[in-house]
Amino acid sequence: MTLVERFLKYVSFDTQSSEETGLTPSTPGQMVFAEYLKSELESLGLEDISLDEHGYLFATLPANTEKEVPTIGFIAHMDTSPDMSGKDVKPRIIENYGGGDIMLNAAEGVVLSPSQFPELLDHKGENLIVTDGTTLLGADDKAGIAEIVSAIAYLKEHPEIKHGKIRIGFNPDEEIGEGAHKFDVEKFGCQWAYTMDGGEVGELEFENFNAAAAKITFKGRNVHPGYARHKMINSIRLANQFISMLPRHETPEHTEGYEGFYHLVGIQGTVEQTTISYIIRDHDRARFESRKREMAHLVRKVNAEYSEDVATLELRDQYYNMREQIEPVMHIIDTAFAAMEAVGVKPNVKPIRGGTDGAQLSFKGLPCPNIFAGGLNFHGRYEFVPIENMEKAMKVIVKIVELVAEKA
């Protein structure tokens, strides 16, 4: 099975995760996909294959050299984003993309256009896998899984490439921030690993946001509107008041690079009760802590105005910037950098404006930077992946393995 065939098969599985179930994996489709992958890894002849009850799938490609080589790993996640359906994905290949608009769905008028997504023009002349405009594609992160499995299959077919023991790990629920929570680092047994979960070709990331989630609940008092003077408290208006108190331009749509933000991701409400949900992000730990304190300060300010606790805050940290865990072992970045250059990819070291399982794994004792998987426009109907990007990612995996053995 080729890299592309694998990817097209993988995206046929509905693995959309959910924040609502409280289970691991959060949705049954992820376990169905994990069982399929387990059977594929068995057919490739891998060893130490294990799939636990939470959907964590590990396997080993044994070393083929007598040298003492560090055991390294490659990791990708099986779930797709809750932001859009991943059911009945209907991918198609645009061969030799000409640089114009791509009609994804004529009936619904969905067009993938370089006027909105100028990065398309970077892939003129390449072969693009796109959606039919009704679902996401799932390159995040099934492209990563396909690249890892294809690289392992390639290494099996080319024993002349000497390598140490290689571990691969596929986990559920990365998209809801739970991917690393039940990942058994000791069982995985690596000195370091790489997640194949980045975007555009060349991306190499070892800095990510510090992240927290906030939920603020506003309690109102409903009274007949004709007799509400000095009695009614409209919780929807309280929520709107709170939203307007946060900095207007410290939002995702107004920030880039190392700039942090507050992102309103949900609102549900009636006069009696309204709940709003935020995610808080910043690369700098001190600014991150300041943002959390500001959220708490504004809740106190609203309560002080009404002389009662009309607002309550639930705040939880999600993950931290992995940089502080990677800096002591920067040789693992140097190896990835060298591997990219060796296969003709220009490394693009950049901070992740998001999170990755590698961040949590790094704090659990497994240094784990992130490498490009090749997809773009994740989490929506305009997602696409150039086949050439996936091929380059697969070559980077093979070259990393080779370089680690050579350096040993």
VENUR-V20753 format. One record per pair of residues at least 24 apart in sequence whose C-alpha atoms are under 8 Angstrom apart, sorted by sequence separation. I is the first residue (numbers start at 1). J is the second residue. If there is no record, write none. Layout:
BEGIN
I|J, I|J
END
This chain:
BEGIN
31|55, 99|123, 258|282, 259|283, 30|55, 99|124, 145|170, 258|283, 97|123, 98|124, 99|125, 104|130, 97|124, 98|125, 104|131, 105|132, 96|124, 97|125, 104|132, 105|133, 260|288, 25|54, 96|125, 97|126, 104|133, 105|134, 24|54, 25|55, 95|125, 96|126, 97|127, 24|55, 95|126, 96|127, 97|128, 95|127, 96|128, 94|127, 95|128, 236|269, 93|127, 94|128, 235|269, 236|270, 93|128, 94|129, 235|270, 236|271, 239|274, 93|129, 94|130, 234|270, 235|271, 239|275, 285|321, 319|355, 322|358, 326|362, 333|369, 92|129, 93|130, 234|271, 235|272, 236|273, 239|276, 322|359, 325|362, 91|129, 92|130, 233|271, 234|272, 235|273, 236|274, 283|321, 321|359, 322|360, 325|363, 329|367, 91|130, 92|131, 233|272, 235|274, 320|359, 91|131, 92|132, 319|359, 320|360, 322|362, 90|131, 91|132, 319|360, 322|363, 326|367, 89|131, 90|132, 325|367, 326|368, 89|132, 326|369, 34|78, 33|78, 89|135, 91|137, 88|135, 89|136, 90|137, 322|369, 345|392, 30|78, 87|135, 89|137, 148|196, 30|79, 86|135, 222|271, 343|392, 85|135, 86|136, 221|271, 222|272, 84|135, 85|136, 86|137, 145|196, 209|260, 220|271, 221|272, 84|136, 86|138, 144|196, 220|272, 343|395, 144|197, 219|272, 220|273, 245|298, 343|396, 219|273, 220|274, 141|196, 218|273, 219|274, 141|197, 217|273, 218|274, 242|298, 340|396, 343|399, 140|197, 217|274, 218|275, 242|299, 339|396, 342|399, 80|138, 217|275, 339|397, 216|275, 217|276, 340|399, 80|140, 215|275, 216|276, 242|302, 336|396, 339|399, 80|141, 215|276, 216|277, 339|400, 17|79, 79|141, 215|277, 15|78, 16|79, 17|80, 78|141, 214|277, 215|278, 15|79, 16|80, 17|81, 18|82, 77|141, 78|142, 213|277, 214|278, 238|302, 336|400, 339|403, 15|80, 16|81, 17|82, 76|141, 77|142, 213|278, 214|279, 335|400, 16|82, 76|142, 213|279, 214|280, 77|144, 78|145, 212|279, 213|280, 76|144, 77|145, 211|279, 212|280, 335|403, 16|85, 76|145, 211|280, 212|281, 335|404, 16|86, 75|145, 211|281, 15|86, 16|87, 210|281, 211|282, 14|86, 15|87, 209|281, 210|282, 13|86, 14|87, 75|148, 209|282, 210|283, 13|87, 14|88, 74|148, 209|283, 210|284, 12|87, 13|88, 208|283, 209|284, 210|285, 12|88, 207|283, 12|89, 211|288, 11|89, 12|90, 210|288, 8|91, 220|310, 61|152, 219|310, 72|164, 74|166, 78|170, 218|310, 219|311, 71|164, 72|165, 73|166, 74|167, 75|168, 76|169, 77|170, 78|171, 79|172, 82|175, 218|311, 258|351, 69|163, 70|164, 71|165, 72|166, 73|167, 74|168, 75|169, 76|170, 77|171, 78|172, 79|173, 81|175, 82|176, 217|311, 218|312, 257|351, 64|159, 69|164, 70|165, 71|166, 72|167, 73|168, 74|169, 75|170, 76|171, 77|172, 78|173, 79|174, 80|175, 81|176, 216|311, 217|312, 258|353, 68|164, 69|165, 71|167, 73|169, 75|171, 77|173, 78|174, 79|175, 216|312, 217|313, 257|353, 65|162, 67|164, 77|174, 216|313, 256|353, 64|162, 65|163, 215|313, 216|314, 63|162, 64|163, 65|164, 214|313, 215|314, 63|163, 64|164, 214|314, 215|315, 63|164, 64|165, 214|315, 62|164, 63|165, 77|179, 213|315, 214|316, 62|165, 63|166, 212|315, 213|316, 61|165, 62|166, 212|316, 213|317, 60|165, 61|166, 212|317, 213|318, 60|166, 61|167, 211|317, 212|318, 60|167, 211|318, 212|319, 41|149, 59|167, 60|168, 210|318, 211|319, 44|153, 58|167, 59|168, 210|319, 211|320, 58|168, 59|169, 209|319, 210|320, 58|169, 209|320, 210|321, 57|169, 58|170, 208|320, 209|321, 56|169, 57|170, 208|321, 56|170, 57|171, 207|321, 208|322, 56|171, 207|322, 208|323, 55|171, 56|172, 206|322, 207|323, 55|172, 73|190, 206|323, 54|172, 71|189, 72|190, 75|193, 71|190, 72|191, 73|192, 74|193, 75|194, 76|195, 70|190, 71|191, 72|192, 73|193, 74|194, 75|195, 76|196, 77|197, 206|326, 70|191, 71|192, 72|193, 73|194, 74|195, 75|196, 76|197, 74|196, 11|137, 11|138, 56|183, 11|139, 54|182, 58|188, 11|142, 10|142, 204|336, 204|337, 7|142, 7|143, 10|146, 34|170, 202|340, 7|146, 6|146, 192|332, 177|318, 4|146, 30|172, 3|146, 202|345, 204|347, 207|350, 208|351, 209|352, 3|147, 201|345, 202|346, 203|347, 204|348, 205|349, 206|350, 207|351, 208|352, 209|353, 211|355, 202|347, 203|348, 204|349, 205|350, 206|351, 207|352, 208|353, 209|354, 26|172, 202|348, 203|349, 204|350, 205|351, 206|352, 208|354, 209|355, 3|150, 25|172, 26|173, 202|349, 203|350, 205|352, 208|355, 2|150, 24|172, 25|173, 208|356, 24|173, 208|359, 17|172, 18|173, 17|173, 19|176, 17|175, 18|176, 17|176, 197|356, 195|356, 195|357, 206|368, 195|358, 206|369, 194|358, 205|369, 206|370, 204|369, 205|370, 204|370, 205|371, 204|371, 203|371, 204|372, 202|371, 203|372, 202|372, 201|372, 198|370, 200|372, 201|373, 193|366, 195|368, 197|370, 198|371, 199|372, 200|373, 201|374, 192|366, 193|367, 194|368, 195|369, 196|370, 197|371, 198|372, 199|373, 200|374, 191|366, 192|367, 193|368, 194|369, 195|370, 196|371, 197|372, 198|373, 199|374, 200|375, 185|361, 190|366, 191|367, 192|368, 193|369, 194|370, 195|371, 196|372, 197|373, 198|374, 199|375, 200|376, 180|357, 194|371, 196|373, 198|375, 199|376, 179|357, 180|358, 183|361, 181|360, 185|364, 177|357, 180|360, 185|365, 180|361, 185|366, 174|356, 174|357, 201|389, 200|389, 201|392, 201|393, 147|373, 144|373, 143|373, 143|374, 141|373, 143|375, 140|373, 139|373, 139|374, 140|375, 166|401, 139|375, 164|401, 140|378, 163|401, 139|378, 140|379, 163|402, 138|378, 162|402, 164|404, 137|378, 138|379, 161|402, 163|404, 164|405, 136|378, 163|405, 136|379, 137|380, 147|390, 151|394, 155|398, 162|405, 136|380, 137|381, 139|383, 147|391, 150|394, 151|395, 135|380, 136|381, 138|383, 139|384, 135|381, 136|382, 137|383, 139|385, 147|393, 148|394, 151|397, 152|398, 134|381, 136|383, 137|384, 143|390, 147|394, 151|398, 133|381, 132|381, 133|382, 148|397, 131|381, 131|382, 130|382, 131|383, 130|383, 131|384, 130|384, 129|384, 130|385, 128|384, 129|385, 128|385, 129|386, 128|386, 129|387, 127|386, 128|387, 126|386, 127|387, 126|387, 127|388, 126|388, 123|386, 112|382, 84|379, 83|379, 84|380, 83|380, 84|381, 81|379, 80|379, 70|404, 69|404, 70|405, 69|405, 67|405, 70|408, 69|408, 68|408, 67|408, 4|387, 3|390, 3|391
END
